[in-house]
């Protein structure tokens, strides 16, 4: 599978650098000071662009009884990687949780571990983990 690229707005580049670089553990790539920073998120390219006025109103959708922020982005991880990331985020007192780590659709097709956090600009991220990747698209 080839990496995806996502460009998204942020309101503060230095807070974004700390969150993605230090808290999330992303490798920092190219950047244009005062304009944008690229991050490697589990092999994918994120481009954080400074757009202080670009904040969108929060909308939520329902999934398995939880309110989840729309829009959001993230990565489907192995369970081991999901657990490591969950511990990293739980260890940082500044983490803004939208949904703490939990198992969703328990005992059903598509059972998954999930968690939602917000970056310093309020962008919502979801990280999922599956015991078996065949569950990713299970119906």
Beta strands, then each sheet from edge to edge (+ up, - down):
strand 1: 5-10
strand 2: 27-32
strand 3: 36-41
strand 4: 44-50
strand 5: 59-63
strand 6: 66-70
strand 7: 73-78
strand 8: 96-104
strand 9: 112-118
strand 10: 124-130
sheet 1: 1+ 4+ 3- 2+
sheet 2: 5+ 6-
sheet 3: 7+ 10+ 9- 8+
end
